[in-house]
Amino acid sequence: MTVAATTLSLQSDDVDVLAGALYAWCAERNIKLRSQQGLSIASIAIDLYHAGHQTQDDLLVALHECDHH
């Protein structure tokens, strides 16, 4: 399943949380969201969201932790 298809199955508020975290993460690193790295982190963010990181701040913390591993 593609990132877009997975995202479409989420509610609007869920997408807002994911998008906010992704835009912030990419902006911090000067990465384009539509780049390979941006798409890869989007997939990771969706997995983290489904694992229980369901606020923008919590998701960003989890993304930063993944980034350091």
MMTF fields as JSON, N, C-alpha, C and O atoms, coordinates in Angstrom:
{
  "mmtfVersion": "1.0.0",
  "mmtfProducer": "UNKNOWN",
  "numBonds": 275,
  "numAtoms": 276,
  "numGroups": 69,
  "numChains": 1,
  "numModels": 1,
  "chainsPerModel": [1],
  "groupsPerChain": [69],
  "chainIdList": ["A"],
  "bondAtomList": [4, 2, 8, 6, 12, 10, 16, 14, 20, 18, 24, 22, 28, 26, 32, 30, 36, 34, 40, 38, 44, 42, 48, 46, 52, 50, 56, 54, 60, 58, 64, 62, 68, 66, 72, 70, 76, 74, 80, 78, 84, 82, 88, 86, 92, 90, 96, 94, 100, 98, 104, 102, 108, 106, 112, 110, 116, 114, 120, 118, 124, 122, 128, 126, 132, 130, 136, 134, 140, 138, 144, 142, 148, 146, 152, 150, 156, 154, 160, 158, 164, 162, 168, 166, 172, 170, 176, 174, 180, 178, 184, 182, 188, 186, 192, 190, 196, 194, 200, 198, 204, 202, 208, 206, 212, 210, 216, 214, 220, 218, 224, 222, 228, 226, 232, 230, 236, 234, 240, 238, 244, 242, 248, 246, 252, 250, 256, 254, 260, 258, 264, 262, 268, 266, 272, 270],
  "bondOrderList": [1, 1, 1, 1, 1, 1, 1, 1, 1, 1, 1, 1, 1, 1, 1, 1, 1, 1, 1, 1, 1, 1, 1, 1, 1, 1, 1, 1, 1, 1, 1, 1, 1, 1, 1, 1, 1, 1, 1, 1, 1, 1, 1, 1, 1, 1, 1, 1, 1, 1, 1, 1, 1, 1, 1, 1, 1, 1, 1, 1, 1, 1, 1, 1, 1, 1, 1, 1],
  "groupList": [{"groupName": "MET", "atomNameList": ["N", "CA", "C", "O"], "elementList": ["N", "C", "C", "O"], "formalChargeList": [0, 0, 0, 0], "bondAtomList": [1, 0, 2, 1, 3, 2], "bondOrderList": [1, 1, 2], "singleLetterCode": "M", "chemCompType": "L-PEPTIDE LINKING"}, {"groupName": "THR", "atomNameList": ["N", "CA", "C", "O"], "elementList": ["N", "C", "C", "O"], "formalChargeList": [0, 0, 0, 0], "bondAtomList": [1, 0, 2, 1, 3, 2], "bondOrderList": [1, 1, 2], "singleLetterCode": "T", "chemCompType": "L-PEPTIDE LINKING"}, {"groupName": "VAL", "atomNameList": ["N", "CA", "C", "O"], "elementList": ["N", "C", "C", "O"], "formalChargeList": [0, 0, 0, 0], "bondAtomList": [1, 0, 2, 1, 3, 2], "bondOrderList": [1, 1, 2], "singleLetterCode": "V", "chemCompType": "L-PEPTIDE LINKING"}, {"groupName": "ALA", "atomNameList": ["N", "CA", "C", "O"], "elementList": ["N", "C", "C", "O"], "formalChargeList": [0, 0, 0, 0], "bondAtomList": [1, 0, 2, 1, 3, 2], "bondOrderList": [1, 1, 2], "singleLetterCode": "A", "chemCompType": "L-PEPTIDE LINKING"}, {"groupName": "LEU", "atomNameList": ["N", "CA", "C", "O"], "elementList": ["N", "C", "C", "O"], "formalChargeList": [0, 0, 0, 0], "bondAtomList": [1, 0, 2, 1, 3, 2], "bondOrderList": [1, 1, 2], "singleLetterCode": "L", "chemCompType": "L-PEPTIDE LINKING"}, {"groupName": "SER", "atomNameList": ["N", "CA", "C", "O"], "elementList": ["N", "C", "C", "O"], "formalChargeList": [0, 0, 0, 0], "bondAtomList": [1, 0, 2, 1, 3, 2], "bondOrderList": [1, 1, 2], "singleLetterCode": "S", "chemCompType": "L-PEPTIDE LINKING"}, {"groupName": "GLN", "atomNameList": ["N", "CA", "C", "O"], "elementList": ["N", "C", "C", "O"], "formalChargeList": [0, 0, 0, 0], "bondAtomList": [1, 0, 2, 1, 3, 2], "bondOrderList": [1, 1, 2], "singleLetterCode": "Q", "chemCompType": "L-PEPTIDE LINKING"}, {"groupName": "ASP", "atomNameList": ["N", "CA", "C", "O"], "elementList": ["N", "C", "C", "O"], "formalChargeList": [0, 0, 0, 0], "bondAtomList": [1, 0, 2, 1, 3, 2], "bondOrderList": [1, 1, 2], "singleLetterCode": "D", "chemCompType": "L-PEPTIDE LINKING"}, {"groupName": "GLY", "atomNameList": ["N", "CA", "C", "O"], "elementList": ["N", "C", "C", "O"], "formalChargeList": [0, 0, 0, 0], "bondAtomList": [1, 0, 2, 1, 3, 2], "bondOrderList": [1, 1, 2], "singleLetterCode": "G", "chemCompType": "PEPTIDE LINKING"}, {"groupName": "TYR", "atomNameList": ["N", "CA", "C", "O"], "elementList": ["N", "C", "C", "O"], "formalChargeList": [0, 0, 0, 0], "bondAtomList": [1, 0, 2, 1, 3, 2], "bondOrderList": [1, 1, 2], "singleLetterCode": "Y", "chemCompType": "L-PEPTIDE LINKING"}, {"groupName": "TRP", "atomNameList": ["N", "CA", "C", "O"], "elementList": ["N", "C", "C", "O"], "formalChargeList": [0, 0, 0, 0], "bondAtomList": [1, 0, 2, 1, 3, 2], "bondOrderList": [1, 1, 2], "singleLetterCode": "W", "chemCompType": "L-PEPTIDE LINKING"}, {"groupName": "CYS", "atomNameList": ["N", "CA", "C", "O"], "elementList": ["N", "C", "C", "O"], "formalChargeList": [0, 0, 0, 0], "bondAtomList": [1, 0, 2, 1, 3, 2], "bondOrderList": [1, 1, 2], "singleLetterCode": "C", "chemCompType": "L-PEPTIDE LINKING"}, {"groupName": "GLU", "atomNameList": ["N", "CA", "C", "O"], "elementList": ["N", "C", "C", "O"], "formalChargeList": [0, 0, 0, 0], "bondAtomList": [1, 0, 2, 1, 3, 2], "bondOrderList": [1, 1, 2], "singleLetterCode": "E", "chemCompType": "L-PEPTIDE LINKING"}, {"groupName": "ARG", "atomNameList": ["N", "CA", "C", "O"], "elementList": ["N", "C", "C", "O"], "formalChargeList": [0, 0, 0, 0], "bondAtomList": [1, 0, 2, 1, 3, 2], "bondOrderList": [1, 1, 2], "singleLetterCode": "R", "chemCompType": "L-PEPTIDE LINKING"}, {"groupName": "ASN", "atomNameList": ["N", "CA", "C", "O"], "elementList": ["N", "C", "C", "O"], "formalChargeList": [0, 0, 0, 0], "bondAtomList": [1, 0, 2, 1, 3, 2], "bondOrderList": [1, 1, 2], "singleLetterCode": "N", "chemCompType": "L-PEPTIDE LINKING"}, {"groupName": "ILE", "atomNameList": ["N", "CA", "C", "O"], "elementList": ["N", "C", "C", "O"], "formalChargeList": [0, 0, 0, 0], "bondAtomList": [1, 0, 2, 1, 3, 2], "bondOrderList": [1, 1, 2], "singleLetterCode": "I", "chemCompType": "L-PEPTIDE LINKING"}, {"groupName": "LYS", "atomNameList": ["N", "CA", "C", "O"], "elementList": ["N", "C", "C", "O"], "formalChargeList": [0, 0, 0, 0], "bondAtomList": [1, 0, 2, 1, 3, 2], "bondOrderList": [1, 1, 2], "singleLetterCode": "K", "chemCompType": "L-PEPTIDE LINKING"}, {"groupName": "HIS", "atomNameList": ["N", "CA", "C", "O"], "elementList": ["N", "C", "C", "O"], "formalChargeList": [0, 0, 0, 0], "bondAtomList": [1, 0, 2, 1, 3, 2], "bondOrderList": [1, 1, 2], "singleLetterCode": "H", "chemCompType": "L-PEPTIDE LINKING"}],
  "groupTypeList": [0, 1, 2, 3, 3, 1, 1, 4, 5, 4, 6, 5, 7, 7, 2, 7, 2, 4, 3, 8, 3, 4, 9, 3, 10, 11, 3, 12, 13, 14, 15, 16, 4, 13, 5, 6, 6, 8, 4, 5, 15, 3, 5, 15, 3, 15, 7, 4, 9, 17, 3, 8, 17, 6, 1, 6, 7, 7, 4, 4, 2, 3, 4, 17, 12, 11, 7, 17, 17],
  "groupIdList": [1, 2, 3, 4, 5, 6, 7, 8, 9, 10, 11, 12, 13, 14, 15, 16, 17, 18, 19, 20, 21, 22, 23, 24, 25, 26, 27, 28, 29, 30, 31, 32, 33, 34, 35, 36, 37, 38, 39, 40, 41, 42, 43, 44, 45, 46, 47, 48, 49, 50, 51, 52, 53, 54, 55, 56, 57, 58, 59, 60, 61, 62, 63, 64, 65, 66, 67, 68, 69],
  "secStructList": [7, 7, 2, 2, 2, 2, 2, 2, 6, 1, 7, 2, 2, 2, 2, 2, 2, 2, 2, 2, 2, 2, 2, 2, 2, 2, 2, 2, 2, 6, 7, 7, 6, 6, 1, 2, 2, 2, 2, 2, 2, 2, 2, 2, 2, 2, 2, 2, 2, 2, 6, 6, 7, 7, 1, 2, 2, 2, 2, 2, 2, 2, 2, 2, 2, 2, 2, 6, 7],
  "xCoordList": [0.854, 0.0, 0.894, 1.896, 0.547, 1.351, 1.072, 0.067, 1.978, 1.782, 0.474, -0.285, 0.202, -1.026, -2.261, -3.22, -2.255, -3.416, -3.614, -4.745, -2.517, -2.613, -3.139, -4.0, -2.633, -3.059, -4.535, -5.231, -5.019, -6.416, -7.369, -8.529, -6.899, -7.758, -7.84, -8.567, -7.113, -7.12, -8.18, -8.645, -8.552, -9.491, -8.766, -7.537, -9.512, -8.944, -8.026, -6.942, -8.449, -7.614, -6.315, -5.264, -6.388, -5.194, -4.204, -3.002, -4.729, -3.885, -3.242, -2.075, -3.982, -3.431, -2.257, -1.235, -2.4, -1.318, -0.102, 1.015, -0.32, 0.782, 1.449, 2.676, 0.648, 1.202, 2.0, 3.089, 1.47, 2.18, 3.528, 4.529, 3.555, 4.814, 5.788, 6.979, 5.285, 6.156, 6.727, 7.921, 5.881, 6.372, 7.424, 8.442, 7.189, 8.151, 9.463, 10.538, 9.382, 10.577, 11.394, 12.612, 10.711, 11.404, 11.992, 13.096, 11.267, 11.764, 13.014, 13.949, 13.036, 14.211, 15.454, 16.566, 15.275, 16.393, 16.564, 17.419, 15.747, 15.778, 15.635, 16.384, 14.64, 14.352, 12.999, 12.046, 12.918, 11.637, 10.779, 11.247, 9.521, 8.613, 8.455, 8.29, 8.506, 8.321, 9.618, 9.629, 10.706, 11.954, 11.869, 10.936, 12.839, 12.853, 12.926, 12.236, 13.758, 13.872, 12.576, 12.165, 11.941, 10.669, 9.58, 8.818, 9.501, 8.511, 8.804, 7.887, 10.07, 10.453, 10.031, 9.499, 10.267, 9.89, 8.372, 7.838, 7.671, 6.202, 5.684, 4.756, 6.277, 5.886, 6.168, 5.343, 7.323, 7.676, 6.705, 6.271, 6.365, 5.443, 4.075, 3.459, 3.601, 2.307, 2.377, 1.459, 3.472, 3.639, 3.678, 3.055, 4.407, 4.488, 3.126, 2.765, 2.379, 1.044, 0.154, -0.54, 0.182, -0.628, -0.126, -0.876, 1.14, 1.709, 1.357, 1.704, 0.667, 0.196, 0.706, 0.305, 1.576, 2.091, 1.119, 1.335, 0.039, -1.069, -1.25, -2.303, -0.231, -0.229, 0.983, 1.941, 0.936, 2.052, 3.349, 4.39, 3.301, 4.516, 5.06, 6.264, 4.175, 4.597, 5.179, 6.163, 4.571, 5.053, 6.426, 7.298, 6.619, 7.93, 9.013, 10.123, 8.699, 9.668, 10.041, 11.219, 9.044, 9.293, 10.109, 10.987, 9.826, 10.6, 12.05, 12.967, 12.256, 13.619, 14.354, 15.544, 13.653, 14.278, 14.662, 15.728, 13.821, 14.141, 15.337, 16.166, 15.416, 16.485, 17.844, 18.863, 17.87, 19.13, 19.561, 20.609, 18.777, 19.144, 19.806, 20.183],
  "yCoordList": [-1.19, 0.0, 1.247, 1.289, 2.229, 3.444, 4.366, 4.226, 5.305, 6.296, 7.04, 7.255, 7.435, 8.183, 7.354, 7.87, 6.088, 5.234, 5.04, 5.044, 4.87, 4.719, 5.994, 5.943, 7.133, 8.409, 8.659, 9.224, 8.252, 8.479, 7.721, 8.108, 6.653, 5.886, 6.514, 6.016, 7.582, 8.275, 9.375, 9.806, 9.821, 10.928, 12.252, 12.305, 13.301, 14.615, 15.112, 15.626, 14.965, 15.406, 14.611, 15.156, 13.322, 12.482, 12.988, 13.073, 13.317, 13.812, 15.137, 15.373, 15.999, 17.275, 17.053, 17.733, 16.104, 15.79, 15.278, 15.748, 14.325, 13.758, 14.81, 14.901, 15.597, 16.616, 17.651, 18.042, 18.095, 19.08, 18.568, 19.282, 17.329, 16.739, 16.559, 16.842, 16.094, 15.886, 17.195, 17.283, 18.214, 19.514, 20.069, 20.598, 19.954, 20.453, 19.678, 20.278, 18.354, 17.514, 17.832, 17.999, 17.914, 18.208, 19.623, 19.831, 20.588, 21.968, 22.073, 22.796, 21.355, 21.372, 20.876, 21.308, 19.98, 19.35, 19.844, 19.354, 20.81, 21.345, 20.224, 20.146, 19.36, 18.234, 18.477, 18.887, 18.225, 18.348, 17.136, 15.999, 17.389, 16.311, 15.282, 14.092, 15.728, 14.802, 14.14, 13.438, 14.351, 13.661, 12.227, 11.877, 11.406, 10.019, 9.984, 9.189, 10.843, 10.878, 11.37, 10.855, 12.344, 12.845, 11.788, 11.642, 11.044, 9.973, 8.843, 8.237, 8.568, 7.52, 7.89, 7.052, 9.145, 9.56, 9.635, 9.43, 9.923, 9.922, 8.527, 8.374, 7.525, 6.146, 5.783, 5.143, 6.189, 5.94, 6.67, 6.118, 7.908, 8.698, 8.031, 8.023, 7.476, 6.78, 5.572, 5.327, 4.819, 3.666, 4.102, 3.472, 5.177, 5.685, 6.168, 5.964, 6.804, 7.278, 6.103, 6.154, 5.063, 3.876, 3.149, 2.401, 3.366, 2.75, 3.536, 3.118, 4.678, 5.405, 6.822, 7.509, 7.278, 8.654, 9.541, 9.823, 9.986, 10.598, 12.093, 12.641, 12.758, 14.222, 14.666, 13.91, 15.879, 16.366, 16.372, 15.959, 16.834, 16.882, 15.488, 15.256, 14.56, 13.192, 12.532, 11.796, 12.799, 12.24, 12.806, 12.07, 14.097, 14.705, 14.122, 13.855, 13.923, 13.314, 11.919, 11.563, 11.139, 9.782, 9.801, 8.959, 10.746, 10.863, 11.226, 10.695, 12.124, 12.496, 11.299, 11.116, 10.483, 9.291, 8.31, 7.698, 8.154, 7.28, 7.819, 7.055, 9.123, 9.788, 9.547, 9.537, 9.356, 9.178, 7.724, 7.432, 6.808, 5.386, 4.956, 3.792],
  "zCoordList": [0.0, 0.0, 0.0, 0.714, -0.773, -0.853, 0.327, 1.023, 0.534, 1.592, 1.366, 2.311, 0.129, -0.167, 0.145, 0.719, -0.22, 0.045, 1.538, 2.023, 2.268, 3.716, 4.346, 5.224, 3.91, 4.462, 4.187, 5.03, 3.031, 2.687, 3.598, 3.737, 4.216, 5.111, 6.503, 7.362, 6.729, 8.011, 8.013, 6.957, 9.201, 9.344, 9.085, 9.124, 8.827, 8.53, 9.647, 9.372, 10.902, 12.023, 12.081, 12.417, 11.752, 11.738, 10.693, 10.942, 9.532, 8.448, 8.851, 8.541, 9.532, 9.999, 10.944, 10.841, 11.863, 12.81, 12.047, 12.262, 11.166, 10.385, 9.503, 9.46, 8.808, 7.913, 8.694, 8.273, 9.819, 10.633, 11.095, 11.027, 11.567, 12.03, 10.867, 11.001, 9.741, 8.578, 8.055, 7.768, 7.929, 7.459, 8.41, 7.964, 9.713, 10.697, 10.607, 10.594, 10.546, 10.49, 9.24, 9.308, 8.099, 6.843, 6.837, 6.333, 7.389, 7.433, 8.298, 7.954, 9.417, 10.299, 9.571, 9.877, 8.618, 7.921, 6.484, 5.746, 6.102, 4.737, 3.698, 2.724, 3.948, 3.06, 2.401, 3.063, 1.113, 0.415, 0.752, 0.704, 1.092, 1.477, 0.357, 0.627, -0.885, -2.011, -2.464, -3.475, -1.736, -2.044, -1.525, -0.803, -1.892, -1.413, 0.111, 0.747, 0.697, 2.16, 2.799, 3.839, 2.197, 2.715, 2.675, 3.631, 1.568, 1.453, 2.43, 2.984, 2.635, 3.581, 5.001, 5.728, 5.398, 6.747, 6.875, 7.965, 5.789, 5.831, 6.158, 6.953, 5.553, 5.827, 7.284, 7.937, 7.787, 9.188, 10.109, 11.12, 9.76, 10.586, 10.68, 11.746, 9.579, 9.595, 10.521, 11.304, 10.429, 11.321, 12.781, 13.635, 13.071, 14.446, 14.933, 16.093, 14.048, 14.4, 14.798, 15.814, 14.001, 14.302, 15.547, 16.173, 15.909, 17.113, 18.374, 19.479, 18.219, 19.389, 19.555, 20.494, 18.673, 18.739, 17.967, 16.789, 18.634, 17.906, 18.112, 17.787, 18.65, 18.643, 17.832, 17.669, 17.33, 16.519, 17.319, 16.807, 18.566, 19.385, 19.662, 19.552, 20.019, 20.308, 19.058, 19.133, 17.933, 16.678, 16.316, 15.854, 16.522, 16.251, 17.146, 16.685, 18.422, 19.344, 18.846, 18.81, 18.466, 17.973, 16.676, 16.486, 15.793, 14.555, 14.854, 14.228, 15.804, 16.186, 16.773, 16.517, 17.561, 18.131, 17.026, 17.093, 16.023, 14.886, 14.113, 13.619, 14.016, 13.277, 13.926, 13.236, 15.225, 15.949, 16.044, 16.619, 15.496, 15.544, 14.269, 14.131]
}
